[in-house]
């Protein structure tokens, strides 16, 4: 959903993440990156015990070191459009 200029801004819209866990959970909206790199967990993650356990064991207390103010706009977009903040209507 990025415009052409945003697609080319790889320094701020791309983030390396492990495929086994972090990336999948982020892309499916079960985790988000809050300001200052805190990991925010979707309230819906608790409905999937294996997902909730993985987040609790590996991600809940970590910070995203890739976060900075220049990248915050992309993280906010993800939070608004992808993060599962509440059950679907």
MDTraj code that builds the backbone (N, CA, C; nanometers):
import mdtraj as md
import numpy as np

residues = "UNK UNK UNK UNK UNK UNK UNK UNK UNK UNK UNK UNK UNK UNK UNK UNK UNK UNK UNK UNK UNK UNK UNK UNK UNK UNK UNK UNK UNK UNK UNK UNK UNK UNK UNK UNK UNK UNK UNK UNK UNK UNK UNK UNK UNK UNK UNK UNK UNK UNK UNK UNK UNK UNK UNK UNK UNK UNK UNK UNK UNK UNK UNK UNK UNK UNK UNK UNK UNK UNK UNK UNK UNK UNK UNK UNK UNK UNK UNK UNK UNK UNK UNK UNK UNK UNK UNK UNK UNK".split()
xyz = np.array([
    [0.0809, -0.1195, 0.0000],
    [0.0000, 0.0000, 0.0000],
    [0.0857, 0.1266, 0.0000],
    [0.2150, 0.1121, -0.0167],
    [0.3052, 0.2271, -0.0210],
    [0.2981, 0.2937, -0.1573],
    [0.3215, 0.4246, -0.1585],
    [0.3363, 0.4896, -0.2884],
    [0.4786, 0.4609, -0.3377],
    [0.5094, 0.5027, -0.4611],
    [0.6380, 0.4686, -0.5209],
    [0.7559, 0.5204, -0.4382],
    [0.7460, 0.6420, -0.3874],
    [0.8542, 0.6979, -0.3066],
    [0.8749, 0.6195, -0.1778],
    [0.7665, 0.5789, -0.1152],
    [0.7774, 0.5001, 0.0083],
    [0.8378, 0.3631, -0.0197],
    [0.8023, 0.3027, -0.1308],
    [0.8581, 0.1720, -0.1664],
    [1.0093, 0.1771, -0.1824],
    [1.0601, 0.2908, -0.2243],
    [1.2038, 0.3063, -0.2455],
    [1.2792, 0.3502, -0.1200],
    [1.2078, 0.3787, -0.0138],
    [1.2692, 0.4241, 0.1123],
    [1.3023, 0.3037, 0.2008],
    [1.3845, 0.2145, 0.1483],
    [1.4140, 0.0891, 0.2189],
    [1.4791, 0.1101, 0.3552],
    [1.5485, 0.2199, 0.3721],
    [1.6123, 0.2452, 0.5024],
    [1.5097, 0.2621, 0.6127],
    [1.3860, 0.2979, 0.5768],
    [1.2856, 0.3227, 0.6790],
    [1.1641, 0.2313, 0.6736],
    [1.1416, 0.1592, 0.5628],
    [1.0231, 0.0731, 0.5582],
    [1.0557, -0.0754, 0.5637],
    [1.1816, -0.1122, 0.5460],
    [1.2191, -0.2530, 0.5485],
    [1.2889, -0.2849, 0.6805],
    [1.2616, -0.4031, 0.7319],
    [1.3234, -0.4456, 0.8574],
    [1.3534, -0.5945, 0.8467],
    [1.4746, -0.6328, 0.8782],
    [1.5076, -0.7740, 0.8815],
    [1.4415, -0.8367, 1.0035],
    [1.3754, -0.9486, 0.9833],
    [1.3103, -1.0196, 1.0933],
    [1.3135, -1.1678, 1.0619],
    [1.3223, -1.2471, 1.1663],
    [1.3265, -1.3916, 1.1460],
    [1.1914, -1.4397, 1.0937],
    [1.1955, -1.5286, 0.9959],
    [1.0720, -1.5811, 0.9384],
    [0.9986, -1.6690, 1.0380],
    [1.0696, -1.7371, 1.1222],
    [1.0075, -1.8257, 1.2197],
    [0.9693, -1.7448, 1.3433],
    [0.8586, -1.6789, 1.3371],
    [0.8112, -1.6069, 1.4542],
    [0.7891, -1.4600, 1.4301],
    [0.8937, -1.3822, 1.4424],
    [0.8809, -1.2358, 1.4403],
    [0.8093, -1.1843, 1.3172],
    [0.8569, -1.2185, 1.2001],
    [0.8013, -1.1644, 1.0775],
    [0.6569, -1.2079, 1.0577],
    [0.6296, -1.3351, 1.0756],
    [0.4940, -1.3861, 1.0570],
    [0.3980, -1.3221, 1.1571],
    [0.4375, -1.3133, 1.2826],
    [0.3512, -1.2521, 1.3835],
    [0.3271, -1.1046, 1.3542],
    [0.4279, -1.0345, 1.3054],
    [0.4152, -0.8931, 1.2694],
    [0.3243, -0.8769, 1.1481],
    [0.3496, -0.9538, 1.0432],
    [0.2714, -0.9412, 0.9196],
    [0.1251, -0.9799, 0.9394],
    [0.0975, -1.0694, 1.0327],
    [-0.0409, -1.1101, 1.0589],
    [-0.1055, -1.0290, 1.1709],
    [-0.0339, -0.9323, 1.2236],
    [-0.0925, -0.8388, 1.3184],
    [-0.0975, -0.8816, 1.4634],
    [-0.0257, -0.9880, 1.4995],
    [-0.0270, -1.0314, 1.6394],
    [0.0728, -0.9570, 1.7268],
    [0.1681, -0.8920, 1.6640],
    [0.2579, -0.8019, 1.7365],
    [0.2740, -0.6747, 1.6540],
    [0.3093, -0.5682, 1.7218],
    [0.3374, -0.4400, 1.6569],
    [0.4580, -0.3797, 1.7265],
    [0.5150, -0.2792, 1.6637],
    [0.6261, -0.2071, 1.7244],
    [0.5716, -0.0731, 1.7736],
    [0.5707, -0.0578, 1.9043],
    [0.5233, 0.0649, 1.9673],
    [0.6376, 0.1662, 1.9715],
    [0.6064, 0.2913, 2.0039],
    [0.7129, 0.3918, 2.0132],
    [0.8287, 0.3445, 2.1022],
    [0.9466, 0.3803, 2.0596],
    [1.0716, 0.3477, 2.1280],
    [1.1065, 0.2000, 2.1186],
    [1.0423, 0.1275, 2.0263],
    [1.0799, -0.0109, 2.0002],
    [1.0182, -0.1158, 2.0892],
    [0.9261, -0.0769, 2.1741],
    [0.8581, -0.1755, 2.2583],
    [0.7716, -0.2662, 2.1707],
    [0.7663, -0.3940, 2.2030],
    [0.6800, -0.4858, 2.1298],
    [0.5425, -0.4836, 2.1952],
    [0.4419, -0.4574, 2.1142],
    [0.3040, -0.4561, 2.1614],
    [0.2380, -0.5848, 2.1140],
    [0.1709, -0.6526, 2.2036],
    [0.1081, -0.7807, 2.1729],
    [-0.0416, -0.7596, 2.1541],
    [-0.0956, -0.8167, 2.0482],
    [-0.2386, -0.8080, 2.0213],
    [-0.3169, -0.8809, 2.1299],
    [-0.4288, -0.8248, 2.1739],
    [-0.5125, -0.8961, 2.2696],
    [-0.5700, -1.0254, 2.2114],
    [-0.5711, -1.0379, 2.0786],
    [-0.6222, -1.1592, 2.0154],
    [-0.5217, -1.2741, 2.0187],
    [-0.3969, -1.2473, 2.0493],
    [-0.2954, -1.3529, 2.0543],
    [-0.3301, -1.4572, 2.1599],
    [-0.3951, -1.4158, 2.2661],
    [-0.4295, -1.5099, 2.3737],
    [-0.5268, -1.6179, 2.3266],
    [-0.6002, -1.5913, 2.2191],
    [-0.6945, -1.6891, 2.1653],
    [-0.6256, -1.8013, 2.0885],
    [-0.4966, -1.7855, 2.0631],
    [-0.4165, -1.8869, 1.9931],
    [-0.3034, -1.9288, 2.0868],
    [-0.3239, -2.0345, 2.1659],
    [-0.2267, -2.0695, 2.2692],
    [-0.0825, -2.0835, 2.2211],
    [-0.0604, -2.1426, 2.1057],
    [0.0777, -2.1596, 2.0575],
    [0.1398, -2.0239, 2.0233],
    [0.0608, -1.9349, 1.9656],
    [0.1087, -1.8010, 1.9334],
    [0.1386, -1.7252, 2.0620],
    [0.0458, -1.7281, 2.1546],
    [0.0645, -1.6573, 2.2824],
    [0.1879, -1.7090, 2.3556],
    [0.2087, -1.8393, 2.3557],
    [0.3241, -1.8978, 2.4237],
    [0.4542, -1.8559, 2.3566],
    [0.4569, -1.8565, 2.2243],
    [0.5779, -1.8154, 2.1524],
    [0.6118, -1.6692, 2.1824],
    [0.5112, -1.5843, 2.1793],
    [0.5336, -1.4428, 2.2095],
    [0.5855, -1.4274, 2.3516],
    [0.5221, -1.4948, 2.4447],
    [0.5625, -1.4850, 2.5853],
    [0.7062, -1.5348, 2.6051],
    [0.7406, -1.6446, 2.5428],
    [0.8734, -1.7045, 2.5615],
    [0.9850, -1.6268, 2.4918],
    [0.9580, -1.5687, 2.3743],
    [1.0655, -1.5162, 2.2921],
    [1.0603, -1.3671, 2.2625],
    [0.9426, -1.3056, 2.2711],
    [0.9334, -1.1688, 2.2221],
    [0.8865, -1.0656, 2.3228],
    [0.8080, -1.1046, 2.4190],
    [0.7371, -1.0089, 2.5047],
    [0.8278, -0.9076, 2.5737],
    [0.9457, -0.9463, 2.6116],
    [1.0324, -0.8552, 2.6868],
    [1.1406, -0.7893, 2.6008],
    [1.1394, -0.8172, 2.4729],
    [1.2421, -0.7612, 2.3844],
    [1.2025, -0.6255, 2.3296],
    [1.3031, -0.5518, 2.2850],
    [1.2802, -0.4251, 2.2165],
    [1.3330, -0.4376, 2.0749],
    [1.2712, -0.3658, 1.9839],
    [1.3148, -0.3643, 1.8451],
    [1.4213, -0.2560, 1.8320],
    [1.5439, -0.2983, 1.8147],
    [1.6545, -0.2029, 1.8067],
    [1.6532, -0.1268, 1.6736],
    [1.5774, -0.1740, 1.5776],
    [1.5654, -0.1095, 1.4473],
    [1.4786, 0.0160, 1.4556],
    [1.4022, 0.0324, 1.5639],
    [1.3133, 0.1479, 1.5778],
    [1.3937, 0.2772, 1.5847],
    [1.3452, 0.3788, 1.5165],
    [1.3919, 0.5156, 1.5365],
    [1.2793, 0.6083, 1.4910],
    [1.2934, 0.7361, 1.5163],
    [1.1857, 0.8303, 1.4836],
    [1.1550, 0.8350, 1.3343],
    [1.2558, 0.8154, 1.2497],
    [1.2324, 0.8166, 1.1051],
    [1.1454, 0.6992, 1.0612],
    [1.1543, 0.5900, 1.1316],
    [1.0780, 0.4700, 1.0959],
    [0.9423, 0.4628, 1.1663],
    [0.9188, 0.5502, 1.2605],
    [0.7948, 0.5463, 1.3386],
    [0.6708, 0.5558, 1.2500],
    [0.6764, 0.6345, 1.1427],
    [0.5617, 0.6495, 1.0532],
    [0.5199, 0.5132, 0.9966],
    [0.6150, 0.4324, 0.9552],
    [0.5838, 0.2998, 0.9006],
    [0.5270, 0.2093, 1.0085],
    [0.5817, 0.2151, 1.1296],
    [0.5289, 0.1332, 1.2384],
    [0.3867, 0.1759, 1.2755],
    [0.3590, 0.3061, 1.2705],
    [0.2247, 0.3546, 1.2997],
    [0.1256, 0.3096, 1.1919],
    [0.1700, 0.3102, 1.0667],
    [0.0827, 0.2613, 0.9597],
    [0.0463, 0.1156, 0.9855],
    [0.1459, 0.0355, 1.0170],
    [0.1210, -0.1062, 1.0462],
    [0.0235, -0.1199, 1.1632],
    [0.0423, -0.0406, 1.2670],
    [-0.0452, -0.0481, 1.3836],
    [-0.1897, -0.0157, 1.3456],
    [-0.2085, 0.0825, 1.2605],
    [-0.3429, 0.1235, 1.2199],
    [-0.4074, 0.0265, 1.1220],
    [-0.3295, -0.0324, 1.0309],
    [-0.3859, -0.1125, 0.9225],
    [-0.3733, -0.2636, 0.9391],
    [-0.2800, -0.3103, 1.0191],
    [-0.2532, -0.4545, 1.0272],
    [-0.2696, -0.5113, 1.1669],
    [-0.2273, -0.4379, 1.2675],
    [-0.2295, -0.4870, 1.4058],
    [-0.3711, -0.5226, 1.4480],
    [-0.3864, -0.6390, 1.5088],
    [-0.5171, -0.6864, 1.5546],
    [-0.5433, -0.6310, 1.6938],
    [-0.5940, -0.5095, 1.6968],
    [-0.6174, -0.4411, 1.8235],
    [-0.7465, -0.4850, 1.8902],
    [-0.8402, -0.5356, 1.8098],
    [-0.9678, -0.5825, 1.8633],
    [-1.0251, -0.6861, 1.7675],
    [-1.1229, -0.7637, 1.8146],
    [-1.1832, -0.8651, 1.7263],
    [-1.2475, -0.8002, 1.6043],
    [-1.2529, -0.8735, 1.4930],
    [-1.3184, -0.8188, 1.3734],
    [-1.4662, -0.7920, 1.4005],
    [-1.5191, -0.6900, 1.3375],
    [-1.6604, -0.6549, 1.3566],
    [-1.7524, -0.7499, 1.2826],
])
top = md.Topology()
chain = top.add_chain()
for i, resn in enumerate(residues, 1):
    res = top.add_residue(resn, chain, resSeq=i)
    for name in ("N", "CA", "C"):
        top.add_atom(name, md.element.get_by_symbol(name[0]), res)
traj = md.Trajectory(xyz[None], top)
